[in-house]
Amino acid sequence: MTETSSIRLVLADVDGTLVTNDKVLTARAKKAVRRLHEAQILFSLTSGRPPRGMEMFIEPLDITLPFAAFNGGQIVSPTFETLVQHVLDDQVLGEIVDSLGRAKLDTWFYAGSEWYVPDRDGIHVDRESATVKFEPKVMNHKHRPSGSIVKVVGVSDDHSLITKMTNEIREAFGDKVTAEASQPYYLDITHPLANKGAVVSYLAKCYELNTDQIATIGDMPNDVEMFTKSGLAIAMGNAEPEVQHAADQVTTSNSEEGFANAMDRFVLARDASKA
């Protein structure tokens, strides 16, 4: 594990990590990020959300670094200029859609700034719309978007089915895609270069850092890859055991100020002998 005094950048997941289960950015979380800025520690975000779904964090957290949407499928500037984008191969996309359809998962598509769903009244559409603060477009049932698809999401309230399909998509498509559960009810499928570990590498290169100078914090299996690329990996208390085991440290849950506690204890704290 890296000494906390050598951390120069923090990369945080959003849902289940930075915000509460009610999607609230608490006063303590904002204060913790402010203290990172004051300590000259860089701060950025990575999420499965689309870029528009992260806009509400830019001003309150004074985000000045590029941040990653779609689990790294798109990296944008704070003014929403696209810096990196990885789109899914159209043939692979068609095969994935067929697989999700056979498994009876609802299928969502993200292309550019748009989000497409087959049914506005489908499961979790209201939840997601409230989270990202914009409405989806409803697809013609005979057609799906093609070209420039950055992320596909399989949606089901059968959590065991999400786990099963995550494994099946990985086995069937190998290194042609990245497949991870971003929530127990969401299976995120992106380009193979679209993962949170690649975001760590991108930011390290941009800011001339060693990856061991970067701390990462998250709660889901799709955060583990960024854990393996960073010098200090922090799992949330609400994370599953396998995610916690992949981290260097475990903080409290996102309903117990886990993000702020982690910044205070593991990043901003200084060894008394160095004070």
C-alpha positions in Angstrom: 0.0 0.0 0.0 1.2 3.5 -0.9 2.0 6.0 1.9 -0.9 8.4 2.2 1.4 11.4 2.0 2.4 10.4 -1.6 -1.1 10.3 -3.0 -1.5 13.0 -5.6 -4.8 12.1 -7.2 -8.1 10.5 -6.0 -10.4 8.8 -8.5 -13.9 8.1 -7.1 -16.8 6.0 -8.2 -20.2 7.8 -7.9 -23.2 5.6 -7.1 -22.8 3.6 -4.0 -19.6 5.6 -3.2 -19.6 9.3 -3.5 -23.4 9.7 -3.0 -25.9 8.1 -0.7 -28.5 5.5 -1.8 -30.8 8.5 -2.3 -28.3 10.0 -4.7 -27.4 12.8 -2.3 -24.0 14.4 -2.3 -23.6 15.2 1.4 -22.1 18.3 2.9 -19.3 16.2 4.4 -18.5 14.7 1.0 -18.2 18.1 -0.5 -16.1 19.3 2.4 -13.8 16.3 1.9 -13.2 17.1 -1.8 -12.6 20.8 -0.8 -9.9 19.6 1.6 -8.3 17.5 -1.2 -8.1 20.6 -3.3 -6.6 22.6 -0.5 -4.0 19.8 0.0 -3.2 20.0 -3.8 -4.5 16.5 -4.3 -6.2 16.2 -7.7 -9.7 14.8 -7.8 -11.8 13.1 -10.5 -14.8 10.8 -11.1 -15.5 7.6 -12.9 -18.9 6.1 -13.3 -21.1 3.9 -15.4 -23.3 7.0 -15.8 -23.4 9.0 -19.1 -21.6 12.3 -19.1 -24.9 14.3 -18.7 -25.6 12.2 -15.6 -22.5 13.6 -13.9 -23.0 17.2 -14.7 -24.5 17.9 -11.3 -21.2 17.2 -9.6 -19.0 19.6 -11.6 -19.8 22.9 -9.7 -20.2 21.6 -6.1 -17.0 19.6 -6.3 -15.1 22.1 -8.5 -14.2 19.4 -11.0 -11.4 20.7 -13.2 -10.0 17.4 -14.4 -11.3 15.1 -17.2 -13.8 12.6 -15.8 -14.9 9.2 -17.1 -18.4 8.1 -18.0 -19.6 4.7 -19.2 -17.0 3.0 -17.0 -14.3 4.6 -19.1 -16.1 4.3 -22.5 -16.0 8.1 -22.7 -13.7 10.5 -21.0 -14.8 14.2 -21.2 -13.6 17.5 -20.0 -15.6 19.5 -17.5 -17.0 21.4 -20.4 -18.1 18.1 -22.0 -15.6 18.0 -24.8 -15.0 14.3 -25.7 -11.4 13.4 -25.1 -11.6 9.6 -25.5 -14.4 7.5 -26.8 -14.5 3.7 -27.3 -17.5 2.5 -29.3 -18.7 -1.1 -29.5 -18.2 -3.1 -32.7 -21.5 -3.2 -34.5 -21.4 -6.9 -35.3 -20.5 -7.8 -31.7 -23.2 -5.4 -30.5 -25.8 -7.3 -32.5 -24.7 -10.6 -31.0 -24.8 -9.2 -27.5 -28.3 -7.8 -28.0 -29.5 -11.3 -29.2 -27.9 -12.9 -26.1 -29.6 -10.4 -23.7 -32.9 -10.8 -25.5 -32.8 -14.6 -25.2 -32.2 -14.1 -21.5 -35.2 -11.8 -21.2 -33.2 -8.8 -20.0 -34.4 -5.3 -21.0 -31.7 -3.7 -23.1 -30.6 0.0 -23.0 -28.2 1.7 -25.3 -26.0 4.8 -24.8 -24.7 6.7 -27.8 -23.1 10.1 -27.4 -25.3 12.1 -25.1 -28.4 10.0 -25.7 -29.9 7.1 -23.7 -32.3 4.7 -25.5 -34.8 2.3 -23.9 -37.4 -0.1 -25.4 -40.1 1.0 -23.0 -40.4 4.2 -21.0 -42.3 2.3 -18.3 -39.7 -0.5 -18.1 -38.0 -1.6 -14.9 -35.6 0.9 -13.4 -36.2 3.6 -16.1 -37.8 5.9 -13.6 -34.9 5.3 -11.1 -32.3 5.9 -13.7 -33.9 9.0 -15.1 -34.1 10.5 -11.5 -30.4 9.6 -11.0 -29.0 11.1 -14.2 -31.5 14.0 -14.4 -32.6 13.5 -18.0 -35.1 11.5 -20.0 -34.4 8.5 -22.3 -35.5 8.2 -25.9 -37.9 5.3 -26.6 -36.7 3.1 -29.5 -38.9 1.8 -32.3 -39.3 -1.9 -31.3 -38.3 -3.0 -34.8 -35.0 -1.1 -34.7 -32.2 -0.4 -32.4 -29.5 2.3 -32.5 -26.5 1.4 -34.5 -23.0 3.0 -34.7 -21.4 5.0 -31.9 -22.8 2.8 -29.2 -20.6 3.3 -26.1 -22.5 1.2 -23.7 -25.2 -1.5 -23.6 -27.0 -2.3 -20.3 -28.9 -5.5 -19.6 -31.5 -4.8 -16.9 -33.2 -7.3 -14.6 -34.4 -7.5 -11.0 -33.3 -11.1 -11.0 -29.8 -10.5 -9.5 -28.7 -14.0 -10.0 -29.5 -13.7 -13.7 -27.4 -10.6 -13.9 -24.5 -12.5 -12.4 -25.1 -15.5 -14.8 -25.3 -13.3 -17.9 -22.2 -11.3 -16.9 -20.2 -14.6 -16.8 -21.8 -15.8 -20.1 -21.1 -12.6 -22.0 -17.5 -12.7 -20.8 -17.1 -16.3 -21.8 -18.8 -15.8 -25.2 -17.1 -12.6 -26.2 -13.8 -12.8 -24.4 -11.6 -9.8 -25.0 -14.1 -8.2 -27.5 -15.9 -6.5 -24.6 -15.8 -5.5 -21.0 -18.7 -6.9 -19.0 -19.3 -5.9 -15.4 -22.3 -5.5 -13.0 -22.4 -1.8 -12.1 -25.4 -2.5 -9.8 -27.0 -5.8 -8.8 -29.7 -5.1 -11.5 -27.4 -3.7 -14.3 -25.0 -5.5 -16.5 -22.8 -3.0 -18.3 -21.2 -4.0 -21.5 -18.6 -1.7 -23.1 -15.6 -1.8 -25.4 -12.7 -3.8 -24.1 -10.7 -0.6 -23.6 -13.5 0.9 -21.6 -12.8 0.0 -18.0 -12.0 1.9 -14.9 -8.4 0.6 -14.8 -7.8 2.3 -18.1 -9.1 5.5 -16.6 -6.4 5.3 -13.9 -3.8 4.9 -16.6 -5.2 7.8 -18.6 -5.1 10.2 -15.7 -1.6 9.1 -14.7 -0.3 9.8 -18.2 -2.2 13.2 -18.4 -0.8 14.4 -15.1 2.6 12.7 -15.2 2.0 10.6 -12.2 2.9 7.0 -11.3 -0.2 5.0 -10.8 0.9 4.3 -7.2 0.3 8.0 -6.6 -3.4 7.5 -7.3 -6.0 6.4 -4.8 -9.3 4.9 -6.0 -12.5 4.3 -4.1 -15.5 2.3 -5.1 -18.1 -0.4 -4.2 -18.9 -2.7 -7.1 -17.0 -5.4 -9.1 -16.5 -2.9 -12.0 -14.3 -0.9 -9.5 -11.9 -3.8 -8.9 -9.9 -3.2 -12.1 -9.1 0.4 -11.0 -8.1 -1.0 -7.6 -5.5 -3.2 -9.2 -4.0 -0.2 -11.1 -3.8 2.2 -8.2 -1.5 2.6 -5.3 -4.2 2.9 -2.7 -7.5 1.1 -3.2 -10.4 1.8 -0.8 -13.6 -0.3 -0.8 -16.9 1.0 0.6 -18.5 -0.7 3.6 -21.5 -1.4 1.5 -19.4 -3.3 -1.1 -19.6 -7.1 -1.5 -16.9 -9.2 0.3 -15.0 -9.9 -2.9 -14.7 -6.2 -3.6 -13.6 -5.4 -0.1 -11.0 -8.2 -0.3 -9.6 -6.6 -3.5 -8.9 -3.3 -1.7 -6.2 -2.1 0.6 -8.6 -0.4 3.0 -12.3 -0.6 3.8 -14.3 2.5 4.9 -17.8 2.8 6.2 -20.9 2.5 4.0 -22.2 5.2 1.7 -25.0 5.8 4.1 -22.5 6.4 6.9 -20.3 9.0 5.2 -17.9 6.3 3.9 -16.4 8.6 1.2 -15.7 11.5 3.5 -14.4 9.1 6.2 -12.0 7.4 3.7 -10.6 10.8 2.6 -10.1 11.9 6.2 -8.6 8.6 7.4 -6.7 7.2 4.5 -5.8 10.1 2.2 -5.8 13.4 4.2 -4.5 12.1 7.5 -0.8 12.5 8.1 1.5 10.3 10.1 2.0 12.0 13.5 5.8 11.8 13.0 5.5 13.8 9.8 3.2 16.4 11.2 
